[in-house]
Amino acid sequence: MARYMETLTIERGGFRIKVPETWWEFDVRPESRDDSIRRMVSERMDERLELAPYRDTYTAFLRRSAADAWKSGALYCGCMAESFGGDTPITGSVTVSIVGGRSQTGEPLSTDPQVIAGQLAVREAKKEGDAWRKVTTVEIPGVGPAARTYGIEDIAAPDDALQRTIRAVLMQTFIPVPGRPGKVALVAGSSQVLDLADSFFDIFDAITSTFRFVE
């Protein structure tokens, strides 16, 4: 992380992670997200007055997205949007969720990284420009082994009746939660800037390497 920029330490219930200090949080917590979203939208509208007629649309969309993220287990979402002189900003995000599952008999699913990696599908690109996914295991310093996928993937667009997809750079790391059978901390990094995939893989890996469980 040090080679990118100064960092900001985020601590939530049960974990700690560091992100670049220029990133901002998309608040998904029920007790604070409505006020946070209202302030965020107001700040953006002040900067882009032409968007003012769409205030209610943006606010409703962001509130729905935050509620859906919380229901799916998300506890933190950090975002970046940097402009380097081009027409399109460089954007990306990292989300930390606590997820888990059970077998048909009700037993917690294994959180062993080798088992998880064996259950995740590899996808090979058949031609240039195709989506792809690799599966591996990594060692998180101070935490231990974790399963990981990374690649260029097609993600289902939320609430889209036409079932369209969004192509994105995606890295997901599944970290077993100590003392909680069947539960993993899922650290997911994504960006739609496909040309910078390798750079984003480095950034997401660096951020994930700072993940720690806390009492």
C-alpha positions as CSV (number, residue, x, y, z in Angstrom):
1,M,0.0,0.0,0.0
2,A,2.8,2.4,0.8
3,R,3.9,2.6,-2.8
4,Y,0.5,3.9,-3.8
5,M,-0.3,6.7,-1.3
6,E,-1.0,7.4,2.3
7,T,-3.6,5.1,3.9
8,L,-6.7,5.4,6.1
9,T,-7.5,2.7,8.6
10,I,-11.1,1.6,8.6
11,E,-12.4,-0.5,11.6
12,R,-15.8,-2.1,11.7
13,G,-17.3,-4.9,13.8
14,G,-14.7,-7.6,13.9
15,F,-12.2,-6.4,11.3
16,R,-9.8,-3.7,10.3
17,I,-8.6,-2.8,6.8
18,K,-6.6,0.1,5.2
19,V,-7.5,2.0,2.1
20,P,-5.9,4.9,0.3
21,E,-6.7,8.1,2.2
22,T,-8.2,9.7,-1.0
23,W,-10.9,7.1,-1.1
24,W,-14.4,7.8,0.3
25,E,-16.9,5.5,2.0
26,F,-20.3,4.6,0.5
27,D,-22.1,4.1,3.8
28,V,-24.3,1.0,3.9
29,R,-25.0,1.0,7.7
30,P,-28.8,1.3,8.4
31,E,-28.3,3.8,11.3
32,S,-26.4,6.3,9.1
33,R,-26.7,5.6,5.4
34,D,-29.7,7.8,4.7
35,D,-28.1,11.0,6.1
36,S,-24.8,10.0,4.5
37,I,-26.4,9.5,1.1
38,R,-28.3,12.8,1.3
39,R,-25.1,14.7,2.1
40,M,-23.2,13.0,-0.7
41,V,-25.9,13.7,-3.3
42,S,-26.1,17.3,-2.2
43,E,-22.4,17.8,-2.5
44,R,-22.4,16.3,-6.0
45,M,-25.3,18.4,-7.0
46,D,-23.5,21.6,-5.9
47,E,-20.6,20.6,-8.1
48,R,-22.8,19.6,-11.1
49,L,-25.9,21.8,-11.2
50,E,-27.2,20.2,-14.3
51,L,-27.8,17.0,-12.3
52,A,-30.2,18.8,-9.9
53,P,-33.4,17.6,-11.6
54,Y,-32.3,14.0,-11.0
55,R,-31.7,14.4,-7.2
56,D,-34.6,12.1,-6.2
57,T,-33.6,9.5,-8.7
58,Y,-30.0,9.4,-7.6
59,T,-31.0,9.4,-3.9
60,A,-33.5,6.5,-4.3
61,F,-31.0,4.4,-6.3
62,L,-28.2,4.9,-3.8
63,R,-30.5,4.1,-0.8
64,R,-31.7,0.9,-2.5
65,S,-28.2,-0.1,-3.4
66,A,-27.0,0.5,0.2
67,A,-29.9,-1.5,1.6
68,D,-29.3,-4.4,-0.8
69,A,-25.5,-4.4,0.0
70,W,-26.3,-4.5,3.8
71,K,-28.7,-7.4,3.3
72,S,-26.1,-9.3,1.4
73,G,-23.6,-9.0,4.3
74,A,-21.6,-5.9,3.3
75,L,-20.1,-4.0,6.2
76,Y,-17.9,-1.6,4.4
77,C,-17.6,-0.2,0.9
78,G,-14.7,2.1,-0.1
79,C,-14.7,4.0,-3.4
80,M,-12.3,5.9,-5.6
81,A,-12.9,8.4,-8.4
82,E,-9.8,10.1,-9.8
83,S,-9.4,12.3,-12.8
84,F,-6.0,12.4,-14.6
85,G,-7.0,14.8,-17.3
86,G,-9.1,12.5,-19.4
87,D,-12.8,12.7,-20.1
88,T,-13.6,9.6,-18.0
89,P,-12.5,9.3,-14.3
90,I,-10.7,6.3,-13.0
91,T,-13.1,4.5,-10.6
92,G,-12.9,1.5,-8.4
93,S,-14.3,0.1,-5.1
94,V,-13.5,-2.4,-2.4
95,T,-16.3,-4.0,-0.3
96,V,-15.9,-6.1,2.8
97,S,-18.8,-8.5,3.6
98,I,-19.4,-11.4,6.0
99,V,-21.0,-14.2,4.1
100,G,-21.6,-17.9,4.6
101,G,-23.7,-20.9,3.7
102,R,-25.0,-24.3,4.8
103,S,-25.3,-27.6,3.1
104,Q,-28.7,-29.2,2.3
105,T,-28.5,-31.0,5.7
106,G,-28.0,-27.7,7.5
107,E,-24.2,-28.1,8.2
108,P,-22.0,-25.0,7.8
109,L,-20.1,-25.1,4.5
110,S,-16.3,-25.6,4.8
111,T,-14.2,-22.4,4.9
112,D,-11.0,-24.2,4.2
113,P,-9.3,-22.2,1.5
114,Q,-8.3,-25.2,-0.5
115,V,-11.9,-26.5,-0.4
116,I,-13.3,-23.1,-1.4
117,A,-10.7,-22.8,-4.3
118,G,-11.7,-26.2,-5.5
119,Q,-15.3,-25.2,-5.7
120,L,-14.7,-21.9,-7.6
121,A,-14.8,-22.1,-11.4
122,V,-11.9,-21.2,-13.6
123,R,-12.9,-19.5,-16.8
124,E,-10.5,-19.4,-19.8
125,A,-10.8,-16.7,-22.5
126,K,-11.4,-18.4,-25.8
127,K,-10.4,-15.3,-27.8
128,E,-9.0,-11.8,-27.1
129,G,-11.6,-9.6,-25.3
130,D,-13.4,-12.5,-23.6
131,A,-14.1,-12.5,-19.9
132,W,-11.8,-14.8,-17.8
133,R,-11.3,-15.8,-14.2
134,K,-8.4,-17.4,-12.4
135,V,-8.5,-19.2,-9.0
136,T,-5.7,-19.4,-6.5
137,T,-4.9,-19.3,-2.8
138,V,-3.0,-16.5,-1.1
139,E,-1.5,-15.8,2.3
140,I,-2.8,-12.8,4.2
141,P,-0.1,-11.6,6.6
142,G,-1.1,-12.1,10.2
143,V,-4.3,-13.9,9.2
144,G,-3.5,-16.9,7.2
145,P,-4.4,-18.6,3.9
146,A,-7.4,-17.5,1.8
147,A,-9.0,-18.5,-1.5
148,R,-9.1,-15.9,-4.3
149,T,-10.5,-15.4,-7.7
150,Y,-9.5,-12.6,-10.1
151,G,-10.1,-11.7,-13.7
152,I,-12.3,-9.8,-16.1
153,E,-15.9,-10.8,-15.4
154,D,-19.4,-10.1,-16.6
155,I,-21.5,-9.1,-13.6
156,A,-25.3,-9.0,-13.7
157,A,-26.6,-5.5,-13.6
158,P,-28.8,-4.9,-10.5
159,D,-32.6,-4.7,-11.0
160,D,-32.3,-5.0,-14.8
161,A,-35.3,-6.7,-16.3
162,L,-33.3,-7.3,-19.5
163,Q,-30.7,-9.3,-17.5
164,R,-27.8,-7.3,-19.0
165,T,-24.3,-7.5,-17.6
166,I,-21.5,-5.1,-16.7
167,R,-17.9,-6.1,-17.6
168,A,-15.5,-5.4,-14.8
169,V,-12.1,-6.0,-13.3
170,L,-12.9,-8.2,-10.3
171,M,-10.9,-9.7,-7.4
172,Q,-12.6,-11.7,-4.6
173,T,-10.7,-13.0,-1.5
174,F,-12.5,-15.4,0.8
175,I,-10.9,-15.2,4.3
176,P,-12.2,-17.7,7.0
177,V,-13.7,-16.1,10.1
178,P,-12.2,-17.6,13.3
179,G,-14.7,-19.1,15.6
180,R,-17.6,-18.8,13.1
181,P,-18.2,-22.0,11.3
182,G,-19.3,-21.5,7.7
183,K,-18.5,-17.8,7.7
184,V,-15.9,-16.0,5.5
185,A,-14.9,-12.4,5.2
186,L,-15.3,-11.6,1.5
187,V,-13.0,-8.7,0.3
188,A,-14.1,-7.8,-3.2
189,G,-12.4,-5.2,-5.4
190,S,-13.9,-4.1,-8.7
191,S,-13.5,-1.5,-11.4
192,Q,-14.9,-1.0,-14.9
193,V,-11.7,0.5,-16.2
194,L,-10.6,-2.7,-18.0
195,D,-7.4,-1.2,-19.6
196,L,-6.0,-0.8,-16.1
197,A,-6.8,-4.4,-14.9
198,D,-3.2,-5.3,-13.9
199,S,-2.8,-2.0,-11.9
200,F,-6.2,-2.6,-10.1
201,F,-5.2,-6.2,-9.3
202,D,-2.1,-4.8,-7.6
203,I,-4.2,-2.2,-5.7
204,F,-6.8,-4.7,-4.6
205,D,-4.2,-7.2,-3.5
206,A,-2.4,-4.5,-1.5
207,I,-5.6,-3.4,0.2
208,T,-6.6,-7.0,1.0
209,S,-3.2,-7.7,2.5
210,T,-4.0,-5.1,5.2
211,F,-7.1,-7.0,6.4
212,R,-7.0,-8.1,10.0
213,F,-9.6,-9.5,12.4
214,V,-10.0,-7.6,15.7
215,E,-11.7,-8.4,18.9
